[in-house]
Amino acid sequence: MTPAIDVQGVWRIYETAAGYTTALRGVSLTVERGEFLAIMGPSGSGKSTLMNVLGCLDRPTIGTYRLEGIDISELSEDDLAHVRSSRLGVVVQSFNLLPRATVLRNVMLPLVYSDLPARERELRAWRALRSVDLPEEHYLHRSNELSGGQMQRVAIARALVSDPSIILADEPTGNLDTATGEMVMRTFRRLQRRGRTIVLITHDAQVAAWADRTIHIRDGRLFSDDEERRYLEGLAARKDAPQTAEKSGATGGSNDATSFSATDPASSARRARLLGVPCL
């Protein structure tokens, strides 16, 4: 069966006034249909750029991206808009709900430009809200009258209203407390059991633990769990190395290459070169 997402050798390079910035470096990723994948990474790692590429909001500079077998590079802007509206549902951290509109109308928004009659749009929105277990008494409330967890479930329902096969979630629990975040993650698991493919971006290991598989992104490159663990172990070893050198320097006497003398001219010159300041 064709994978839901197939990314091969993708680079994303931006040209700015200051020069070229490389956000993704040779990323290759396959997500099977019905899989729940978590992508973890720190700020500036390339998470948002990768999400924009997966969500068809940005195109790779180099490489290929196939969404359910469709080569994204061959699509026009109109075709991309159709793919986004019919195959992808996007959930973000900030909810992006209209505060003065009712819950039902917020969920109906993606269907505004469809050919569906108003009654069918309302029925689909009602079904989407039912699928995220939001009580019916909230459907006619304004979205700004809801709790954070309820607003996020409304945002998930809005992503589902077009019946997409793939859900992209960018830090969906970032603004929620732990208990509410767990409620939202249970919603994603239910959606997966109903056949949806879910790709979730997070910096929280507890959130990533809900997924079937976790990969890591750092400096625009993808790492497996084992590769990330080895990277962190190496980083910790490098952090300890200066402390070891300082200890050996403290006992090395005048023969230590990193020690300096206030009265030795050669030592002062060496110190100045290292610090990048003039020798006074």
C-alpha positions as CSV (number, residue, x, y, z in Angstrom):
1,M,0.0,0.0,0.0
2,T,1.2,3.5,-0.8
3,P,2.5,5.3,2.3
4,A,0.5,8.3,3.6
5,I,3.7,10.4,3.6
6,D,6.8,9.7,1.7
7,V,9.6,12.3,1.9
8,Q,13.0,11.6,0.2
9,G,16.1,13.7,0.3
10,V,14.3,17.0,1.1
11,W,16.3,20.2,1.6
12,R,14.7,23.6,2.3
13,I,17.0,26.5,1.7
14,Y,15.8,30.1,2.2
15,E,17.5,33.1,0.5
16,T,17.5,36.2,2.7
17,A,19.3,39.6,2.6
18,A,21.9,38.1,4.9
19,G,22.6,35.1,2.6
20,Y,21.3,31.5,2.5
21,T,19.7,29.7,5.5
22,T,19.3,25.9,5.4
23,A,16.3,24.8,7.4
24,L,16.1,21.1,6.3
25,R,19.1,19.0,5.3
26,G,18.4,15.9,3.3
27,V,15.3,14.8,5.3
28,S,13.9,11.4,4.4
29,L,10.7,10.2,6.1
30,T,8.0,7.6,5.5
31,V,4.8,7.5,7.5
32,E,2.5,4.5,6.9
33,R,-1.3,4.9,6.7
34,G,-2.9,4.7,10.1
35,E,0.4,5.4,11.9
36,F,0.8,7.8,14.8
37,L,4.2,9.5,14.5
38,A,5.7,12.1,16.9
39,I,8.5,14.4,15.8
40,M,10.5,16.0,18.7
41,G,13.0,18.8,18.5
42,P,14.1,22.0,20.2
43,S,13.4,25.5,19.0
44,G,15.2,26.3,15.7
45,S,15.6,22.6,14.8
46,G,13.5,22.8,11.6
47,K,10.2,21.5,13.1
48,S,8.0,24.3,11.7
49,T,9.7,24.1,8.3
50,L,9.1,20.4,8.1
51,M,5.5,20.8,9.2
52,N,5.0,23.5,6.5
53,V,6.4,21.1,3.9
54,L,4.2,18.2,5.1
55,G,1.2,20.5,5.2
56,C,1.8,21.7,1.6
57,L,2.3,25.3,2.7
58,D,5.9,25.2,1.4
59,R,7.7,23.3,-1.3
60,P,11.1,21.6,-0.9
61,T,14.1,23.3,-2.5
62,I,15.5,19.8,-3.4
63,G,14.0,16.4,-3.0
64,T,10.5,14.8,-3.4
65,Y,7.4,14.7,-1.3
66,R,4.6,12.4,-2.1
67,L,1.3,12.7,-0.2
68,E,-0.7,9.4,-0.6
69,G,1.2,8.8,-3.8
70,I,0.7,12.3,-5.2
71,D,3.9,14.1,-6.1
72,I,3.4,17.6,-4.6
73,S,6.0,19.2,-6.9
74,E,3.8,18.6,-9.9
75,L,0.7,20.4,-8.5
76,S,-0.4,23.9,-9.2
77,E,-1.3,26.3,-6.4
78,D,-5.0,25.6,-6.9
79,D,-4.4,21.8,-6.8
80,L,-2.3,22.3,-3.6
81,A,-5.2,24.2,-2.0
82,H,-7.6,21.4,-2.9
83,V,-5.2,18.8,-1.4
84,R,-4.9,20.8,1.8
85,S,-8.7,21.2,2.1
86,S,-9.6,17.5,1.3
87,R,-6.7,15.3,2.5
88,L,-5.1,17.3,5.4
89,G,-6.4,18.5,8.8
90,V,-4.2,20.8,10.8
91,V,-4.3,21.5,14.5
92,V,-2.1,24.2,16.0
93,Q,-1.1,25.3,19.5
94,S,-3.0,28.6,19.5
95,F,-6.4,27.1,18.5
96,N,-7.1,29.9,16.0
97,L,-10.8,30.0,16.7
98,L,-13.1,33.0,16.1
99,P,-13.9,34.2,19.6
100,R,-17.4,35.6,18.9
101,A,-18.5,32.8,16.7
102,T,-20.3,29.7,18.1
103,V,-18.5,26.4,18.4
104,L,-20.6,25.0,15.6
105,R,-19.8,27.9,13.2
106,N,-16.1,27.6,14.0
107,V,-16.1,24.0,13.0
108,M,-18.1,24.8,9.8
109,L,-15.6,27.3,8.6
110,P,-13.5,25.0,6.3
111,L,-16.7,24.1,4.4
112,V,-17.7,27.7,3.6
113,Y,-16.3,27.5,0.1
114,S,-17.6,24.0,-0.6
115,D,-20.7,23.3,-2.7
116,L,-22.5,21.7,0.3
117,P,-25.8,23.2,1.4
118,A,-25.9,24.9,4.8
119,R,-27.8,22.0,6.4
120,E,-25.1,19.5,5.3
121,R,-22.3,21.7,6.5
122,E,-24.0,22.0,9.9
123,L,-24.5,18.2,10.1
124,R,-20.8,17.5,9.3
125,A,-19.7,20.0,11.9
126,W,-22.0,18.3,14.5
127,R,-20.6,14.9,13.6
128,A,-17.0,16.2,13.9
129,L,-17.7,17.6,17.4
130,R,-19.3,14.3,18.4
131,S,-16.2,12.5,17.3
132,V,-14.0,14.5,19.8
133,D,-16.5,13.9,22.6
134,L,-17.4,17.6,23.2
135,P,-20.8,17.7,25.0
136,E,-23.7,19.0,22.8
137,E,-24.6,21.7,25.3
138,H,-21.4,23.6,24.2
139,Y,-22.2,23.7,20.5
140,L,-24.0,27.0,20.5
141,H,-21.6,28.6,23.0
142,R,-19.1,31.1,21.8
143,S,-15.6,29.7,21.6
144,N,-14.3,32.2,24.1
145,E,-16.6,30.8,26.7
146,L,-14.8,27.4,26.7
147,S,-11.8,26.0,28.6
148,G,-8.5,25.5,27.0
149,G,-9.1,21.8,26.6
150,Q,-12.5,22.3,25.1
151,M,-11.2,24.9,22.6
152,Q,-8.5,22.5,21.5
153,R,-11.1,19.8,20.9
154,V,-13.1,22.3,18.8
155,A,-9.9,22.9,16.8
156,I,-9.5,19.2,16.3
157,A,-13.1,18.9,15.2
158,R,-12.6,21.7,12.7
159,A,-9.6,19.8,11.3
160,L,-11.8,16.7,10.9
161,V,-14.9,18.3,9.3
162,S,-13.6,17.8,5.8
163,D,-12.9,14.1,6.6
164,P,-9.2,14.2,5.9
165,S,-7.1,11.0,6.1
166,I,-4.1,12.8,7.7
167,I,-4.0,15.0,10.8
168,L,-1.0,17.3,11.3
169,A,-0.7,18.6,14.9
170,D,1.8,21.3,15.8
171,E,2.4,21.5,19.6
172,P,-1.4,20.7,20.3
173,T,-0.9,20.6,24.1
174,G,1.5,23.5,24.4
175,N,-1.0,25.8,26.0
176,L,-2.7,23.1,28.2
177,D,-2.1,21.8,31.6
178,T,-1.1,18.1,32.0
179,A,-4.5,16.7,32.7
180,T,-6.1,18.6,29.8
181,G,-3.2,17.6,27.5
182,E,-3.8,14.0,28.3
183,M,-7.5,14.4,27.3
184,V,-6.5,15.8,24.0
185,M,-3.9,13.0,23.4
186,R,-6.6,10.4,24.1
187,T,-8.7,12.1,21.4
188,F,-5.8,11.7,18.9
189,R,-5.5,8.0,19.8
190,R,-9.2,7.5,19.2
191,L,-8.9,9.1,15.8
192,Q,-6.0,6.8,15.0
193,R,-8.0,3.8,15.9
194,R,-10.6,5.0,13.4
195,G,-8.0,4.9,10.6
196,R,-6.5,8.4,10.6
197,T,-2.8,9.0,10.1
198,I,-1.4,11.4,12.7
199,V,1.8,13.4,12.6
200,L,2.4,15.3,15.8
201,I,5.2,17.8,16.5
202,T,6.2,18.4,20.1
203,H,9.1,19.2,22.4
204,D,7.6,17.2,25.3
205,A,8.7,13.6,25.7
206,Q,5.5,12.7,27.7
207,V,3.4,13.9,24.8
208,A,5.5,12.0,22.3
209,A,5.1,8.8,24.3
210,W,1.5,8.6,23.1
211,A,2.7,8.0,19.5
212,D,3.6,4.6,17.9
213,R,7.0,5.9,16.9
214,T,9.1,8.9,17.7
215,I,11.8,10.6,15.6
216,H,13.9,13.6,16.4
217,I,14.9,16.7,14.4
218,R,18.0,18.7,15.1
219,D,19.7,21.3,12.9
220,G,17.4,20.3,10.1
221,R,18.3,16.5,10.2
222,L,16.2,13.6,11.4
223,F,17.5,11.1,14.1
224,S,16.0,7.9,15.5
225,D,15.7,7.5,19.2
226,D,19.0,5.6,19.4
227,E,20.8,8.3,17.3
228,E,19.4,11.0,19.5
229,R,20.5,9.2,22.7
230,R,24.0,8.8,21.3
231,Y,24.1,12.5,20.3
232,L,23.1,13.6,23.8
233,E,25.6,11.3,25.4
234,G,28.3,12.7,23.2
235,L,27.2,16.2,24.1
236,A,27.3,15.5,27.8
237,A,30.9,14.1,27.4
238,R,32.0,17.3,25.6
239,K,30.5,19.4,28.4
240,D,32.5,17.4,31.0
241,A,35.7,17.6,29.0
242,P,36.6,21.3,29.9
243,Q,36.1,20.4,33.6
244,T,38.6,17.6,33.3
245,A,41.0,19.9,31.5
246,E,40.7,22.5,34.3
247,K,41.3,19.9,37.0
248,S,44.4,18.6,35.2
249,G,45.6,22.2,34.6
250,A,45.2,23.0,38.3
251,T,47.8,20.3,39.1
252,G,50.0,20.7,36.0
253,G,52.1,23.5,37.3
254,S,54.0,25.8,34.9
255,N,54.2,23.1,32.2
256,D,50.4,23.4,31.5
257,A,49.8,24.8,28.1
258,T,46.6,26.7,29.3
259,S,48.2,28.5,32.2
260,F,49.4,32.1,32.0
261,S,51.8,34.2,33.8
262,A,51.2,37.9,34.5
263,T,54.8,38.7,34.2
264,D,55.8,36.5,31.3
265,P,55.5,38.6,28.0
266,A,55.1,35.4,25.9
267,S,52.3,34.2,28.1
268,S,50.5,37.5,27.9
269,A,50.8,37.5,24.1
270,R,49.3,33.9,24.0
271,R,46.5,34.9,26.3
272,A,45.7,38.0,24.1
273,R,45.5,35.8,20.9
274,L,43.1,33.3,22.6
275,L,40.9,36.1,23.9
276,G,41.0,38.1,20.7
277,V,42.0,41.3,22.4
278,P,45.1,43.4,21.9
279,C,48.2,42.7,24.0
280,L,48.7,45.6,26.3
